[in-house]
Each structure stands twice: as C-alpha cells, then as structure tokens.
Amino acid sequence: MTLDPAAARRAADALPGLPRDAEGPVFGAPWEAQAFAMTLALHARGLFTWGEWAAMLADEIKRAQAAGDPDTGETYYRHWLAALERMVAVKGVADSGTLARYRDAWDHAADRTPHGRPIVLAPEDFD
C-alpha cells in the first residue's frame, strides 16, 4: 500500500496527537504505516470524515487509559488499529467476526513466516 505524502501531512495536521517529525507521521513498525495508510485510503473513499475518525480514535485512547494504559505514546498505533477496526465495523464494511477471522489468519501467517521476510496471507491461514 503506497502512502501519499500530501495526504499523510494533512492527516498529521488534523490529528495533533499523531507521532510525527518535521516531515510528517513516523512509525515504529511497518504495520503501523500500513494501518495509517488503510485509514487514509478509507477516508479518501468517503467511508468517514476526519471528525468521525478523530472522535473514534480519541474514544479508543480514553478506553485504553481507563483500562490502565500509561499513555507513553508507545501504544498509539495499537489504539489506532483498534479504532480502525471499530470504524470498519460501525460503518458496516466488516463485522467483528470477519475482523477476528482475518486477525487470526494474519497471526497464523506471521507464525509461519521467517523473521525478516514479508508476511503473505494465504488461504491456508484461514483454516
């Protein structure tokens, strides 16, 4: 998934808590950039407004803090991903069962993939 730099800067400007440097968003792992890019793509397709997204992300962060997250910034993209999953479910794109099925498939694919190699989702990962 390719990340549009201009869209990434606009998103960073719209979301003040987003980890960033002078050039825009920063990511600690590839999955963080992929979750960010998926969010931008769904926004660009009109699935939600930035206001809806900001509210969903803020709610997810509040939930995590209430559950004891120390809010050091290290878990930001975990909250981002949880908010993205909720948004997709709320908007009717995929239900929670489908999301869980894909999450389990990705876990299976990651377990069978040697370190340093790209994770590729295969049909057998859904078994």
Number of C-alpha atoms within 10 A of each C-alpha: 9 9 14 11 12 10 15 17 16 12 19 19 14 14 16 10 12 18 16 14 9 7 10 17 17 14 14 10 9 9 13 17 18 16 19 20 18 17 23 20 17 15 16 12 10 10 16 16 13 14 11 13 20 16 13 19 23 17 14 21 21 15 13 17 12 10 9 9 14 11 12 7 11 11 13 18 21 16 19 22 20 16 22 21 19 19 21 19 16 12 11 11 13 14 14 15 10 12 16 12 14 15 13 15 19 17 15 18 20 17 11 11 14 10 9 6 8 10 16 11 16 12 8 9 17 14 9
